[in-house]
């Protein structure tokens, strides 16, 4: 038997065991759902009229771009995902998808989401989407995640950009309103994520990831959660007195902000784990009020 034949027997071609569900999991669907919702709010509150088809394309491209970022993130973090109980069942640690397959999948989705948004909607939005993907994959995943305890603070900018991209898709420009939405999500991310990281610090320590609870300890993390929550509540309430959002939003932000502060104080006193779950409700309700306001103003003239 020839050497070539022996190699053919010893190294058979790999047959992928990945299913559609495995590739869908690469997209981080939970994160994608939040991206879709916040981007939709950014699109809907933008001034002027957006053609429904272009609006749908914009949200779809932003969602696919977010999924592409998730796939590339998983490809680059497969070595630490396998060490953490929260992520050990992802497709790459389980061996159902290889790192190369995930990179190819993520790069393909990145290219088509950016090119489609730029070509069919406008290149300002396309450029912002490309920057968002770059920031999450290169700046956060490759640059910050394994090097600094402030990784989630700086990296949170990527998760805060979808409503800005959507606004740019609708208007071809930027304004104060999408930047306010950006700041709300940006300052929401640290207390939201650290509230979870407090109870996953063993996972991060085992994987060698310098998350704040691992590097600075739980007490310092609880203090940071409280401080960021205070800033978040103030920033979220500011659009009302500044005249950018109406009183319904203002009252909602104050009520929800009071809940966030109470839970952050309880976390500081080591009394609760509920902040993480409530923070999701907080952001959803805050943005839902803005979306509902747009819908009511559009429907009201048809009723009265």
C-alpha positions as CSV (number, residue, x, y, z in Angstrom):
1,X,0.0,0.0,0.0
2,X,1.4,3.5,-0.9
3,X,2.1,6.2,1.6
4,X,-0.7,8.3,0.1
5,X,-3.1,5.4,0.6
6,X,-2.0,5.0,4.2
7,X,-2.6,8.7,4.9
8,X,-6.0,8.4,3.3
9,X,-6.9,5.7,5.8
10,X,-5.3,7.3,8.8
11,X,-6.7,10.8,8.2
12,X,-10.2,10.5,6.8
13,X,-12.0,13.7,5.9
14,X,-13.9,15.1,8.9
15,X,-17.6,15.0,8.6
16,X,-19.2,17.9,10.4
17,X,-21.7,16.9,13.1
18,X,-23.1,20.4,13.4
19,X,-26.8,20.9,13.1
20,X,-28.7,24.1,12.2
21,X,-29.3,24.5,16.0
22,X,-25.6,24.5,16.6
23,X,-25.0,27.3,14.1
24,X,-27.9,29.2,15.5
25,X,-26.3,28.8,19.0
26,X,-23.2,30.4,17.6
27,X,-25.2,33.6,17.0
28,X,-25.9,34.0,20.7
29,X,-29.6,34.3,20.2
30,X,-30.3,35.8,23.7
31,X,-27.9,38.6,23.0
32,X,-29.2,39.0,19.5
33,X,-32.8,39.4,20.8
34,X,-31.7,42.4,22.9
35,X,-29.9,43.8,20.0
36,X,-32.9,43.5,17.7
37,X,-35.2,45.2,20.3
38,X,-32.9,48.1,21.1
39,X,-32.2,48.6,17.4
40,X,-35.9,48.6,16.6
41,X,-36.4,51.3,19.2
42,X,-33.6,53.4,17.7
43,X,-35.2,53.0,14.2
44,X,-38.7,53.8,15.3
45,X,-38.0,56.9,17.3
46,X,-35.9,58.4,14.5
47,X,-37.5,61.4,12.7
48,X,-39.1,61.1,9.3
49,X,-40.5,58.1,7.5
50,X,-38.6,54.9,6.9
51,X,-39.9,52.6,4.2
52,X,-41.0,49.3,5.8
53,X,-38.8,47.2,3.5
54,X,-35.7,49.3,4.3
55,X,-36.6,49.3,8.0
56,X,-36.8,45.5,7.9
57,X,-33.5,45.2,6.0
58,X,-31.8,47.5,8.5
59,X,-33.0,45.5,11.6
60,X,-32.1,42.2,9.8
61,X,-28.6,43.4,9.0
62,X,-28.0,44.6,12.5
63,X,-29.2,41.3,13.9
64,X,-27.0,39.3,11.5
65,X,-24.1,41.5,12.3
66,X,-24.6,40.9,16.1
67,X,-24.8,37.2,15.4
68,X,-21.6,37.3,13.4
69,X,-19.9,39.0,16.3
70,X,-21.2,36.2,18.6
71,X,-19.9,33.5,16.3
72,X,-16.4,35.1,16.0
73,X,-16.4,35.6,19.8
74,X,-17.1,31.9,20.4
75,X,-14.5,30.9,17.9
76,X,-11.8,33.0,19.7
77,X,-12.9,31.9,23.2
78,X,-13.3,28.2,22.6
79,X,-10.3,27.4,24.9
80,X,-11.8,29.3,27.8
81,X,-15.5,28.3,27.2
82,X,-14.6,24.6,27.7
83,X,-13.3,25.5,31.2
84,X,-16.5,27.3,32.4
85,X,-19.7,25.6,33.4
86,X,-21.8,28.4,31.9
87,X,-20.3,27.9,28.4
88,X,-19.1,24.3,28.3
89,X,-22.1,23.2,26.3
90,X,-21.6,25.6,23.5
91,X,-21.0,24.0,20.0
92,X,-17.2,24.5,19.9
93,X,-16.4,23.1,23.4
94,X,-18.6,20.2,22.6
95,X,-16.7,19.6,19.4
96,X,-19.7,19.9,17.1
97,X,-18.3,22.9,15.3
98,X,-14.6,23.6,14.7
99,X,-12.9,27.0,15.4
100,X,-12.2,27.4,11.7
101,X,-15.8,26.7,10.7
102,X,-17.0,29.2,13.3
103,X,-14.6,31.9,12.0
104,X,-15.7,31.3,8.4
105,X,-19.3,31.5,9.4
106,X,-18.8,34.7,11.4
107,X,-16.7,36.4,8.7
108,X,-19.3,35.5,6.0
109,X,-22.2,36.9,8.0
110,X,-20.1,40.0,8.9
111,X,-19.4,40.7,5.2
112,X,-22.9,40.2,3.9
113,X,-24.6,42.1,6.8
114,X,-22.3,45.2,6.4
115,X,-22.4,45.1,2.5
116,X,-26.2,44.7,2.4
117,X,-26.8,47.5,4.9
118,X,-24.4,49.8,3.2
119,X,-25.6,49.0,-0.4
120,X,-29.4,48.9,0.2
121,X,-29.8,51.5,3.0
122,X,-26.8,53.8,3.4
123,X,-23.1,53.5,4.0
124,X,-23.1,55.6,7.1
125,X,-25.1,52.9,8.9
126,X,-23.0,50.2,7.1
127,X,-19.8,51.7,8.4
128,X,-21.1,51.9,11.9
129,X,-22.2,48.3,11.8
130,X,-18.7,47.3,10.6
131,X,-17.2,49.3,13.4
132,X,-19.5,47.6,15.9
133,X,-18.4,44.2,14.8
134,X,-14.8,45.2,14.8
135,X,-15.0,46.7,18.3
136,X,-16.7,43.6,19.8
137,X,-14.4,41.0,18.1
138,X,-11.0,42.8,18.0
139,X,-11.1,45.4,20.8
140,X,-13.2,43.5,23.3
141,X,-12.7,39.8,22.6
142,X,-9.1,39.9,21.4
143,X,-7.8,43.0,23.2
144,X,-9.6,43.4,26.5
145,X,-11.3,40.2,27.7
146,X,-8.2,38.5,28.9
147,X,-6.1,41.5,29.8
148,X,-8.1,43.9,32.0
149,X,-10.7,43.8,34.7
150,X,-12.4,46.8,32.9
151,X,-13.1,44.5,29.9
152,X,-16.9,44.6,30.2
153,X,-16.9,48.4,30.8
154,X,-15.1,49.3,27.6
155,X,-16.4,46.4,25.6
156,X,-20.0,47.4,26.6
157,X,-19.8,50.1,23.9
158,X,-20.3,47.4,21.2
159,X,-23.6,46.3,22.8
160,X,-24.7,49.9,23.1
161,X,-24.3,50.8,19.4
162,X,-27.2,48.9,17.7
163,X,-29.8,51.7,18.3
164,X,-27.2,54.2,17.0
165,X,-26.7,52.1,13.9
166,X,-30.5,51.9,13.4
167,X,-30.9,55.6,13.8
168,X,-28.2,56.2,11.2
169,X,-30.0,53.7,8.9
170,X,-33.2,55.7,9.2
171,X,-31.7,59.2,8.9
172,X,-28.2,58.9,7.4
173,X,-27.0,61.0,10.4
174,X,-26.6,61.0,14.2
175,X,-28.4,63.1,16.8
176,X,-28.6,63.4,20.6
177,X,-31.4,60.9,21.0
178,X,-29.5,57.8,19.8
179,X,-26.4,58.9,21.8
180,X,-28.7,59.0,24.9
181,X,-29.8,55.4,24.2
182,X,-26.1,54.5,23.8
183,X,-25.2,55.9,27.2
184,X,-28.1,54.2,28.9
185,X,-27.0,50.7,27.6
186,X,-23.3,51.5,28.1
187,X,-23.8,52.3,31.8
188,X,-26.4,49.5,32.2
189,X,-23.9,46.8,31.1
190,X,-21.4,46.8,34.0
191,X,-24.0,46.4,36.9
192,X,-26.0,43.9,34.8
193,X,-23.0,41.8,33.9
194,X,-21.1,42.1,37.2
195,X,-24.3,41.1,39.1
196,X,-23.9,37.7,37.3
197,X,-20.1,37.6,37.5
198,X,-20.3,37.8,41.3
199,X,-21.7,34.3,41.3
200,X,-19.6,33.0,38.4
201,X,-16.2,34.2,39.7
202,X,-15.0,30.6,40.1
203,X,-15.7,30.0,36.5
204,X,-13.7,33.0,35.4
205,X,-10.8,32.3,37.8
206,X,-10.6,28.7,36.4
207,X,-10.5,30.0,32.9
208,X,-7.9,32.8,33.7
209,X,-10.2,35.6,32.7
210,X,-9.6,38.8,34.8
211,X,-13.2,39.7,35.5
212,X,-13.6,42.3,38.3
213,X,-14.8,39.9,41.0
214,X,-11.7,37.7,40.4
215,X,-9.2,40.6,40.3
216,X,-10.6,43.0,42.8
217,X,-12.8,40.7,44.9
218,X,-16.6,40.7,45.6
219,X,-16.6,43.7,47.9
220,X,-15.0,46.0,45.3
221,X,-17.3,44.6,42.7
222,X,-20.4,45.3,44.8
223,X,-19.3,48.9,45.3
224,X,-18.7,49.3,41.5
225,X,-22.2,47.9,40.8
226,X,-23.7,50.5,43.2
227,X,-21.7,53.4,41.7
228,X,-22.5,52.5,38.1
229,X,-26.2,52.0,39.0
230,X,-26.3,55.5,40.4
231,X,-24.9,56.9,37.2
232,X,-27.2,54.8,35.1
233,X,-30.3,56.0,36.9
234,X,-29.3,59.6,36.5
235,X,-28.5,59.3,32.8
236,X,-31.7,57.3,32.1
237,X,-33.8,60.0,33.8
238,X,-32.0,63.0,32.1
239,X,-33.7,62.8,28.7
240,X,-37.1,63.9,30.3
241,X,-36.0,67.2,31.9
242,X,-33.8,67.9,28.9
243,X,-36.9,67.6,26.6
244,X,-35.9,64.7,24.4
245,X,-38.4,62.2,25.8
246,X,-41.8,62.9,27.3
247,X,-43.2,62.6,30.9
248,X,-44.3,59.0,30.4
249,X,-40.8,57.9,29.8
250,X,-39.6,60.1,32.6
251,X,-41.9,58.7,35.2
252,X,-41.1,55.1,34.0
253,X,-37.4,55.8,34.3
254,X,-37.7,57.1,37.8
255,X,-39.8,54.2,39.0
256,X,-37.6,51.6,37.4
257,X,-34.5,53.5,38.5
258,X,-35.7,53.3,42.1
259,X,-36.0,49.6,41.8
260,X,-32.5,49.3,40.3
261,X,-31.0,51.4,43.1
262,X,-32.8,49.4,45.9
263,X,-31.5,46.1,44.4
264,X,-28.0,47.6,43.9
265,X,-27.9,48.7,47.6
266,X,-29.0,45.2,48.6
267,X,-26.2,43.7,46.5
268,X,-23.8,46.0,48.2
269,X,-25.1,44.7,51.5
270,X,-24.9,41.1,50.1
271,X,-28.6,40.5,50.4
272,X,-29.9,39.6,47.0
273,X,-29.2,38.0,43.6
274,X,-32.2,39.6,41.9
275,X,-30.4,42.5,40.4
276,X,-29.3,40.6,37.3
277,X,-32.9,39.5,36.4
278,X,-34.4,42.9,37.2
279,X,-31.8,44.7,35.1
280,X,-33.1,42.9,32.0
281,X,-36.6,44.0,32.9
282,X,-35.3,47.5,33.5
283,X,-33.8,47.9,30.1
284,X,-36.6,46.2,28.3
285,X,-39.3,48.4,30.0
286,X,-37.4,51.6,29.5
287,X,-37.0,51.0,25.8
288,X,-40.6,49.6,25.4
289,X,-42.0,52.8,26.7
290,X,-40.3,54.7,23.9
291,X,-41.5,52.2,21.4
292,X,-45.1,52.4,22.7
293,X,-45.0,56.2,22.6
294,X,-44.3,56.0,18.9
295,X,-47.0,53.5,18.2
296,X,-49.6,55.5,20.2
297,X,-48.8,58.7,18.3
298,X,-49.1,56.9,15.0
299,X,-52.4,55.2,15.9
300,X,-54.1,58.0,17.7
301,X,-54.9,60.1,14.6
302,X,-56.6,57.1,13.1
303,X,-58.9,56.7,16.1
304,X,-59.8,60.3,16.9
